[in-house]
Amino acid sequence: MSDLRAPLAVVAGATSKQGRSVVDSLLASGDFRVRALTRDPHSAQARQLSARGAEVVAVPLARGHRRQLTDAFRSAQAAFLMTPPVAPPSDDEYVLGCELADAAVEAGVEHVVFSTLENVDERTAGRHYAPHFTDKARVAEHIRTLPVTHTFVMLSFFYTNALEYYPPHMEGDTTVLPFYLPEHVRAPFVDPTTATGPAVLEVLSRPDSYRGVSLPIVGEFLSPGEMIEIYSRVTGQHAEYRDATSREGLVACFPEMDVNPLLVDETIGMAHYAVEYGYFAPGRDVQWSRAIDPTARSWEQFLRATDWRGGRMSFARS
């Protein structure tokens, strides 16, 4: 049973990839009570969180629930905020992020940790289109104006993307892995299901050390070619790279994406931004997360932990 004297932390989107990791780490530390917000308190993931000691509260991670959110944040000292991916042209992600932050402040939360990304529109002077990056950055800018202690975490490309959104397909006996990044370009990747929590726990355990800073969370820097070589070694399957760095290549590999041309533009814009400008802005401490969590999963460890063999794999939602 949780120590009622321990500070209460609210986790928005508690059954999402990031949220579940944060709940796990905070509960395991024994230093925090956790209130887990989720749209479905009866889901298997929510029931698991409840069994482990989290207080599960039903609040949709969607815009238009300001009063419910404010009530859910009451009596909490800290909050982890995240926004789910939203397909363009919707601006729901930005609006929701601001609503979450405003509700937390209205409820009296003392420290907000928000999962953000770089402002691609600003860094590239509008040359590349990646609203799911920029909208998160705009939320962070809004949070900076609020009367609340704040810290930002910035996750790398997710390992899980290759399983969930861009899965491989078979061509004869060959597993073909399409990537939106060039074969030999290295970029930061991370397992959000295990790496987010240790970072947030560190921040909330030493809040004075992390006021106002933005902290990258990185598993390792890898190229698609290296990822495929490791995949082949771990699974024993022959695998090959497929170029999905252009609109034509991406749609050829994932024709269902062509239903929303702006989503294709966003994926290509995100990838080209990362290649030309770097995923993180200059000066970010890309070693920080490995320093506070040396056991963060590598791509190989992630493959072994999930036992992935190339099929589409779904992960928990908020």
Phi, psi and omega per residue, in radians:
M1 nan 2.455 -3.105
S2 -1.186 2.550 3.050
D3 -1.293 2.016 -3.080
L4 -1.137 -0.214 3.091
R5 -1.500 -0.223 -3.127
A6 -1.245 2.580 3.105
P7 -1.103 2.567 -3.129
L8 -1.684 2.242 3.070
A9 -2.021 2.280 3.077
V10 -1.688 2.359 3.121
V11 -2.046 1.988 3.090
A12 -1.407 2.464 -3.101
G13 1.108 0.842 -2.923
A14 -1.200 -0.348 3.115
T15 -1.777 0.148 3.031
S16 -1.333 3.075 3.134
K17 -1.048 -0.891 -3.138
Q18 -1.221 -0.800 -3.071
G19 -1.065 -0.740 3.141
R20 -1.099 -0.680 3.112
S21 -1.094 -0.724 3.138
V22 -1.148 -0.793 3.104
V23 -1.017 -0.804 -3.127
D24 -0.982 -0.851 -3.073
S25 -1.189 -0.735 -3.119
L26 -1.149 -0.739 3.121
L27 -1.165 -0.751 -3.107
A28 -1.110 -0.514 -3.127
S29 -1.202 -0.493 -3.069
G30 1.305 0.042 -3.071
D31 -1.712 -0.122 -3.092
F32 -2.386 2.550 2.830
R33 -1.550 2.641 -3.067
V34 -2.233 2.276 2.953
R35 -1.881 2.020 -3.031
A36 -1.753 2.080 3.136
L37 -1.662 2.291 -3.126
T38 -2.669 2.665 3.138
R39 -1.288 -0.443 -3.083
D40 -2.264 1.658 -3.118
P41 -1.219 -0.139 -3.118
H42 -1.746 0.013 3.119
S43 -1.167 2.808 3.140
A44 -1.048 -0.699 -3.128
Q45 -1.148 -0.724 3.137
A46 -1.156 -0.682 3.129
R47 -1.138 -0.646 3.098
Q48 -1.112 -0.723 3.125
L49 -1.125 -0.705 3.115
S50 -1.110 -0.736 -3.130
A51 -1.113 -0.453 -3.121
R52 -1.554 -0.076 3.048
G53 2.044 0.003 3.107
A54 -1.380 2.567 2.985
E55 -1.527 1.962 -3.060
V56 -1.646 2.220 -3.104
V57 -2.198 2.343 -3.114
A58 -1.476 1.925 3.039
V59 -2.555 2.071 3.115
P60 -1.102 2.422 3.044
L61 -1.498 1.277 -3.081
A62 -2.663 2.728 -3.118
R63 -1.174 2.718 3.062
G64 1.629 0.227 -3.124
H65 -2.160 0.668 -3.032
R66 -1.005 -0.796 -3.095
R67 -1.125 -0.770 3.105
Q68 -1.066 -0.729 -3.140
L69 -1.121 -0.775 3.141
T70 -1.043 -0.781 3.106
D71 -1.072 -0.670 -3.092
A72 -1.213 -0.460 3.140
F73 -1.511 -0.176 -3.034
R74 -1.104 2.489 3.117
S75 1.306 0.042 3.136
A76 -1.563 2.492 3.057
Q77 -1.547 -0.466 -3.066
A78 -2.475 2.793 3.113
A79 -2.604 2.437 2.961
F80 -1.814 2.156 -3.091
L81 -2.031 2.420 3.057
M82 -2.556 2.787 3.076
T83 -2.120 2.443 3.136
P84 -1.328 2.761 3.113
P85 -1.133 2.406 3.132
V86 -2.239 2.264 -3.115
A87 -1.267 2.418 3.064
P88 -1.151 2.674 0.233
P89 -1.631 0.215 -3.106
S90 -1.059 2.495 3.022
D91 -1.861 0.336 -3.088
D92 -1.025 -0.571 -3.086
E93 -1.116 -0.778 3.123
Y94 -1.134 -0.809 -3.110
V95 -1.093 -0.782 3.136
L96 -1.096 -0.768 -3.133
G97 -1.025 -0.736 3.111
C98 -1.169 -0.695 3.115
E99 -1.095 -0.740 3.108
L100 -1.039 -0.854 -3.107
A101 -1.134 -0.771 -3.141
D102 -1.093 -0.696 3.129
A103 -1.148 -0.716 3.125
A104 -1.092 -0.755 3.135
V105 -1.161 -0.770 3.123
E106 -1.029 -0.609 -3.115
A107 -1.383 -0.171 3.101
G108 1.670 0.269 3.085
V109 -1.085 2.400 -3.057
E110 -1.573 -0.532 -3.052
H111 -2.446 2.146 3.117
V112 -1.932 2.258 2.993
V113 -1.943 2.107 -3.085
F114 -2.049 2.378 3.103
S115 -1.514 1.901 -3.033
T116 -2.145 -3.061 3.062
L117 -2.534 3.116 -3.128
E118 -1.285 2.723 3.088
N119 -1.504 1.667 -3.078
V120 -1.151 -0.685 -3.139
D121 -1.051 -0.737 -3.139
E122 -1.256 -0.777 -3.083
R123 -1.163 -0.555 -3.074
T124 -1.830 0.115 -3.091
A125 0.946 0.678 3.077
G126 1.421 0.096 -3.085
R127 -1.265 -0.523 -3.103
H128 -2.141 2.488 -3.020
Y129 -1.830 1.899 3.116
A130 -2.577 1.234 -3.028
P131 -1.083 -0.465 -3.133
H132 -1.268 -0.330 2.926
F133 -1.379 -0.974 -3.015
T134 -1.101 -0.683 -3.136
D135 -1.128 -0.657 3.059
K136 -1.116 -0.711 3.112
A137 -1.114 -0.645 3.111
R138 -1.168 -0.619 3.057
V139 -1.108 -0.754 3.111
A140 -1.043 -0.697 3.106
E141 -1.090 -0.675 3.097
H142 -1.133 -0.756 -3.125
I143 -1.071 -0.622 3.130
R144 -1.071 -0.393 -3.141
T145 -1.517 -0.138 -3.036
L146 -1.576 2.677 3.124
P147 -1.413 1.204 -3.113
V148 -2.655 2.499 3.007
T149 -1.156 2.354 -3.061
H150 -2.446 2.630 3.057
T151 -2.463 2.563 -3.132
F152 -2.096 2.344 2.983
V153 -1.905 2.574 -3.057
M154 -2.307 1.828 -3.089
L155 -1.424 2.590 3.086
S156 -1.312 -3.098 2.963
F157 -0.948 2.425 -3.107
F158 -1.432 2.320 2.919
Y159 -0.955 -0.666 -3.029
T160 -1.118 -0.327 3.137
N161 -1.023 -0.648 -3.105
A162 -1.199 -0.367 -3.133
L163 -1.655 -0.596 -2.950
E164 -1.725 -0.768 -3.013
Y165 -1.944 -0.526 -3.074
Y166 -2.243 1.001 -3.046
P167 -1.250 2.740 3.121
P168 -1.324 3.025 3.031
H169 -2.421 2.888 -3.105
M170 -1.690 2.397 2.950
E171 -2.203 1.701 -3.014
G172 1.167 -2.169 3.118
D173 -1.668 0.167 -3.061
T174 -1.869 2.292 3.017
T175 -1.508 2.077 -3.100
V176 -1.760 2.073 -3.137
L177 -1.869 1.900 3.090
P178 -1.392 2.420 3.089
F179 -2.274 2.481 3.071
Y180 -1.457 -0.005 3.073
L181 -1.919 2.607 3.084
P182 -1.043 2.641 -2.971
E183 -1.006 -0.629 -3.010
H184 -1.971 0.284 3.105
V185 -1.653 2.156 3.135
R186 -1.454 2.473 3.123
A187 -2.531 2.822 3.117
P188 -1.384 2.358 3.081
F189 -2.250 2.803 -3.116
V190 -2.778 2.725 3.001
D191 -1.661 1.819 -3.077
P192 -1.175 -0.383 -3.067
T193 -1.312 -0.257 3.136
T194 -2.233 -0.365 -3.033
A195 -1.593 -0.424 -3.075
T196 -1.171 -0.774 -3.056
G197 -1.030 -0.893 3.128
P198 -1.009 -0.626 3.127
A199 -1.169 -0.801 -3.130
V200 -1.181 -0.670 3.079
L201 -1.049 -0.760 3.111
E202 -1.047 -0.785 -3.116
V203 -1.105 -0.823 -3.089
L204 -1.274 -0.390 3.102
S205 -1.382 -0.448 -3.136
R206 -2.342 1.083 -2.993
P207 -1.047 -0.610 -3.107
D208 -1.137 -0.401 -3.135
S209 -1.408 -0.242 -2.992
Y210 -2.206 0.403 3.131
R211 -1.148 2.138 3.006
G212 1.309 0.094 -3.064
V213 -1.688 2.811 3.085
S214 -2.004 2.183 -2.945
L215 -2.123 1.942 3.063
P216 -1.135 2.545 3.037
I217 -2.084 2.008 -2.994
V218 -2.255 2.316 2.977
G219 -1.470 -1.011 3.048
E220 -2.893 2.839 3.055
F221 -1.645 2.195 -3.082
L222 -2.500 2.694 2.955
S223 -1.724 2.753 3.043
P224 -0.959 -0.662 3.115
G225 -1.059 -0.747 3.103
E226 -1.153 -0.676 3.139
M227 -1.111 -0.680 -3.135
I228 -1.227 -0.693 3.090
E229 -1.066 -0.738 3.117
I230 -1.168 -0.719 3.101
Y231 -1.015 -0.800 3.137
S232 -1.085 -0.738 -3.124
R233 -1.156 -0.698 -3.100
V234 -1.296 -0.715 -3.027
T235 -1.634 -0.344 -3.052
G236 1.362 0.132 -3.130
Q237 -1.658 2.485 3.003
H238 -1.298 2.220 -3.074
A239 -2.342 2.616 -3.135
E240 -2.373 2.650 3.084
Y241 -1.367 2.483 2.987
R242 -2.210 2.262 -3.063
D243 -1.321 1.983 3.064
A244 -2.125 0.629 -3.072
T245 -1.560 -0.117 3.102
S246 -2.022 2.860 3.085
R247 -0.996 -0.776 -3.109
E248 -1.124 -0.765 -3.128
G249 -1.160 -0.709 -3.128
L250 -1.145 -0.797 -3.121
V251 -1.200 -0.593 3.096
A252 -1.094 -0.657 -3.136
C253 -1.409 -0.583 -3.081
F254 -2.331 1.289 -3.045
P255 -1.045 -0.424 -3.142
E256 -1.126 -0.393 -3.132
M257 -1.231 -0.378 -3.069
D258 -1.216 -0.169 3.070
V259 -1.103 -0.562 3.120
N260 -2.130 1.602 -3.105
P261 -0.985 -0.543 3.128
L262 -1.188 -0.546 3.075
L263 -1.167 -0.665 3.057
V264 -1.109 -0.802 3.109
D265 -1.005 -0.727 -3.105
E266 -1.147 -0.769 3.138
T267 -1.096 -0.797 3.117
I268 -1.158 -0.713 3.130
G269 -1.096 -0.737 3.098
M270 -1.040 -0.819 -3.090
A271 -1.163 -0.797 -3.132
H272 -1.136 -0.651 3.057
Y273 -1.025 -0.850 -3.098
A274 -1.082 -0.638 -3.129
V275 -1.256 -0.776 -3.014
E276 -1.430 -0.600 -3.015
Y277 -1.976 -0.253 -3.013
G278 1.579 2.417 -3.082
Y279 -1.039 -0.779 3.123
F280 -1.817 2.596 3.084
A281 -1.156 2.657 3.111
P282 -0.985 2.486 3.109
G283 1.651 -0.205 3.097
R284 -1.198 2.498 -3.137
D285 -1.516 1.572 -3.072
V286 -1.343 -0.082 3.097
Q287 -1.655 -0.191 -2.998
W288 -1.004 -0.889 -3.014
S289 -1.156 -0.621 3.095
R290 -1.225 -0.500 3.123
A291 -1.213 -0.686 -3.122
I292 -1.541 -0.256 3.138
D293 -2.466 1.310 -3.083
P294 -1.097 -0.286 -3.106
T295 -1.591 0.133 3.135
A296 -0.923 2.412 -3.029
R297 -1.179 2.358 2.902
S298 -1.413 3.001 3.075
W299 -1.047 -0.730 3.123
E300 -1.100 -0.782 3.126
Q301 -1.114 -0.653 3.097
F302 -1.095 -0.774 3.126
L303 -1.081 -0.730 -3.126
R304 -1.209 -0.648 -3.121
A305 -1.207 -0.646 -3.120
T306 -1.553 -0.290 -3.081
D307 0.974 0.673 -3.088
W308 -1.299 2.365 -3.135
R309 -2.210 0.404 2.989
G310 1.897 -0.191 -3.141
G311 -1.430 2.903 3.073
R312 -1.228 2.309 -3.131
M313 -2.202 2.228 -3.138
S314 -1.600 2.589 3.089
F315 -2.111 2.794 -3.034
A316 -1.044 2.565 3.087
R317 -1.862 3.010 -3.113
S318 -1.476 nan nan
